[in-house]
Amino acid sequence: MNDFHPLPSPAWPSTSNGPATARQRSLLRQLEELFLAEGFVDFTLDELVRRMRCSKSTLYALANSKEQLAVRVVANFFAGATERIEARIAATTDARELLADYLAGVSEQLNRASTRFMRDIAGFPPARTVYEKNSQAAAERIRGFITIGVDDGVFREVHATLIAEMAGLLIEGIQTGVLGARTGASDAEAFRTLSDLLLGGVAAGSGE
């Protein structure tokens, strides 16, 4: 039995004027779905006002500029994704299942994002920073799962730390777009493949 606790669930983001209202939370969800499907770089504020059927002042209550709004929506997406992934593994105690379910959850959440959305994140440094922080957090989670597996005897102790560090480098390659550019794979596909690679590499009895 492991004592690895999930990350705390993210709270609803607040606005510059205090906690977000129900209307603002709903608007953030709508913007998230729009950006996930169509990206965000090419939108103007006027077009967002038209698509959201709201006023500019309503959008400015969420952020002071289109760029800040994009960052907020991207952060909202990753916060929600983290919450759903953590809920998915909350009752899991077996390290193999933790690792597999966690990476499957990452892949599932990234599958919601269009190529355009991911491309816009990569090309917009403030949004890319949000993605980088989430990628770093994912690498830390994977290191933790491998440590649990070694302690529980379901993962090999030999090279477990090295494999965890290599996983971190692979996640960095996914996040930066290097792997996608070289292989043509989406980030979601890359995380599914990473799961297969890790489970095959650290499973007790593999390579022995």
C-alpha positions as CSV (number, residue, x, y, z in Angstrom):
1,M,0.0,0.0,0.0
2,N,1.5,3.3,-1.0
3,D,0.9,6.7,0.7
4,F,1.3,8.8,-2.5
5,H,-1.3,11.5,-2.4
6,P,-2.8,13.3,-5.4
7,L,-2.2,16.9,-6.1
8,P,-4.8,19.3,-4.6
9,S,-7.7,20.0,-6.9
10,P,-7.3,23.5,-8.5
11,A,-9.8,26.1,-7.3
12,W,-11.8,28.2,-9.8
13,P,-9.6,31.0,-11.0
14,S,-10.3,34.5,-9.6
15,T,-10.5,37.7,-11.5
16,S,-8.8,41.0,-10.8
17,N,-11.9,42.0,-8.9
18,G,-12.2,38.9,-6.8
19,P,-13.5,35.4,-7.2
20,A,-15.0,34.5,-10.6
21,T,-18.7,34.6,-10.8
22,A,-20.9,31.8,-12.2
23,R,-21.2,33.7,-15.4
24,Q,-17.5,34.2,-15.7
25,R,-16.8,30.5,-15.0
26,S,-19.3,29.6,-17.7
27,L,-17.6,32.0,-20.1
28,L,-14.2,30.6,-19.3
29,R,-15.5,27.1,-20.1
30,Q,-16.9,28.3,-23.4
31,L,-13.7,30.1,-24.3
32,E,-11.8,26.9,-23.5
33,E,-13.8,24.8,-25.8
34,L,-13.5,27.4,-28.6
35,F,-9.7,27.7,-28.2
36,L,-9.3,24.0,-27.9
37,A,-11.0,23.6,-31.3
38,E,-9.7,26.6,-33.1
39,G,-6.7,27.9,-31.3
40,F,-6.5,31.5,-30.0
41,V,-3.8,33.5,-31.8
42,D,-5.9,34.5,-34.8
43,F,-8.9,35.7,-32.8
44,T,-9.5,39.4,-32.2
45,L,-11.3,40.7,-29.2
46,D,-14.2,41.9,-31.5
47,E,-14.5,38.3,-32.9
48,L,-14.4,36.8,-29.4
49,V,-17.2,39.2,-28.3
50,R,-19.3,38.1,-31.3
51,R,-18.6,34.4,-30.7
52,M,-19.2,34.6,-27.0
53,R,-22.2,36.9,-27.4
54,C,-20.9,39.2,-24.7
55,S,-19.5,42.7,-24.3
56,K,-15.8,43.7,-24.3
57,S,-16.2,44.8,-20.7
58,T,-17.2,41.2,-19.8
59,L,-14.0,39.9,-21.4
60,Y,-11.9,42.6,-19.8
61,A,-13.3,41.5,-16.4
62,L,-11.5,38.2,-17.0
63,A,-8.3,39.7,-18.3
64,N,-6.8,43.0,-19.3
65,S,-5.9,42.0,-22.9
66,K,-6.5,39.3,-25.5
67,E,-3.0,37.9,-24.7
68,Q,-3.7,37.7,-21.0
69,L,-7.1,36.1,-21.7
70,A,-5.4,33.4,-23.8
71,V,-3.0,32.6,-21.0
72,R,-5.8,32.5,-18.5
73,V,-7.9,30.1,-20.7
74,V,-4.8,27.9,-21.3
75,A,-4.1,27.8,-17.5
76,N,-7.8,26.9,-16.9
77,F,-7.5,24.0,-19.4
78,F,-4.5,22.5,-17.7
79,A,-5.9,23.1,-14.2
80,G,-9.1,21.2,-15.2
81,A,-7.1,18.5,-16.9
82,T,-5.0,18.0,-13.8
83,E,-8.1,17.8,-11.7
84,R,-9.7,15.1,-13.9
85,I,-6.5,13.1,-14.2
86,E,-6.0,13.1,-10.4
87,A,-9.6,12.1,-9.9
88,R,-9.0,9.2,-12.3
89,I,-6.2,7.8,-10.2
90,A,-7.4,8.8,-6.8
91,A,-8.5,5.2,-5.8
92,T,-5.6,3.5,-7.4
93,T,-2.9,1.9,-5.3
94,D,-1.0,-0.3,-7.6
95,A,2.0,1.5,-9.1
96,R,1.6,-0.1,-12.5
97,E,-2.0,1.0,-12.7
98,L,-1.1,4.5,-11.4
99,L,1.5,5.0,-14.1
100,A,-0.7,3.6,-16.9
101,D,-3.8,5.4,-15.8
102,Y,-2.0,8.7,-15.3
103,L,-0.4,8.7,-18.7
104,A,-3.6,7.5,-20.3
105,G,-5.4,10.4,-18.6
106,V,-2.8,12.9,-19.9
107,S,-3.2,11.5,-23.4
108,E,-7.0,11.7,-23.1
109,Q,-6.9,15.3,-22.0
110,L,-4.5,16.3,-24.7
111,N,-6.7,14.6,-27.3
112,R,-9.2,17.4,-26.6
113,A,-6.8,19.9,-28.0
114,S,-6.6,20.6,-31.7
115,T,-3.3,20.8,-33.5
116,R,-4.0,24.5,-33.9
117,F,-4.3,25.0,-30.1
118,M,-1.1,23.2,-29.4
119,R,0.7,25.1,-32.2
120,D,-0.5,28.4,-30.7
121,I,0.7,27.4,-27.3
122,A,4.1,26.5,-28.7
123,G,4.3,29.9,-30.5
124,F,3.2,32.1,-27.6
125,P,5.8,32.2,-24.8
126,P,3.4,33.0,-21.9
127,A,1.1,30.1,-22.8
128,R,4.1,27.9,-23.5
129,T,5.3,28.6,-19.9
130,V,2.0,27.3,-18.6
131,Y,2.5,24.1,-20.6
132,E,6.1,23.7,-19.5
133,K,5.1,23.9,-15.8
134,N,2.5,21.3,-16.3
135,S,5.0,19.1,-18.2
136,Q,7.4,19.4,-15.3
137,A,4.7,18.5,-12.8
138,A,3.8,15.4,-14.9
139,A,7.5,14.4,-14.9
140,E,7.5,14.7,-11.1
141,R,4.4,12.5,-10.8
142,I,6.0,9.8,-13.0
143,R,9.1,9.9,-10.9
144,G,6.9,9.4,-7.8
145,F,5.0,6.5,-9.3
146,I,8.3,4.8,-10.2
147,T,9.6,5.2,-6.7
148,I,6.4,3.7,-5.3
149,G,6.7,0.8,-7.7
150,V,10.3,0.1,-6.6
151,D,9.3,0.3,-2.9
152,D,6.4,-2.1,-3.6
153,G,8.5,-4.5,-5.6
154,V,6.5,-4.2,-8.8
155,F,9.2,-2.2,-10.6
156,R,12.9,-3.1,-10.9
157,E,15.2,-1.1,-8.7
158,V,18.0,-1.2,-11.2
159,H,18.0,2.0,-13.2
160,A,14.6,3.1,-12.0
161,T,15.9,6.6,-11.2
162,L,17.6,6.8,-14.6
163,I,14.4,5.7,-16.3
164,A,12.5,8.4,-14.4
165,E,14.9,11.1,-15.5
166,M,14.8,9.8,-19.1
167,A,11.0,10.0,-18.9
168,G,11.4,13.7,-17.9
169,L,13.5,14.3,-20.9
170,L,11.0,12.6,-23.2
171,I,8.2,14.7,-21.7
172,E,10.3,17.8,-22.4
173,G,10.7,16.6,-26.0
174,I,7.0,16.2,-26.3
175,Q,6.3,19.6,-24.7
176,T,8.8,21.5,-26.9
177,G,7.4,19.9,-30.0
178,V,10.8,18.2,-31.0
179,L,9.3,14.7,-30.9
180,G,6.2,15.7,-32.8
181,A,8.3,17.5,-35.5
182,R,10.6,14.4,-35.9
183,T,7.9,11.7,-35.8
184,G,4.6,13.4,-36.9
185,A,3.0,12.1,-33.7
186,S,0.6,14.3,-31.6
187,D,1.4,15.0,-28.0
188,A,-1.5,12.6,-27.0
189,E,0.0,9.8,-29.1
190,A,3.5,10.5,-27.6
191,F,2.2,10.1,-24.1
192,R,0.5,6.8,-24.9
193,T,3.8,5.5,-26.4
194,L,5.7,6.8,-23.3
195,S,3.3,4.7,-21.2
196,D,4.2,1.6,-23.1
197,L,7.9,2.3,-23.0
198,L,8.0,3.0,-19.3
199,L,5.8,0.0,-18.2
200,G,8.0,-2.2,-20.3
201,G,11.2,-0.8,-19.0
202,V,10.6,-0.8,-15.3
203,A,8.3,-3.8,-14.8
204,A,9.8,-6.3,-12.4
205,G,11.2,-9.2,-14.3
206,S,11.6,-7.3,-17.6
207,G,15.1,-7.4,-19.1
208,E,16.2,-10.1,-16.6
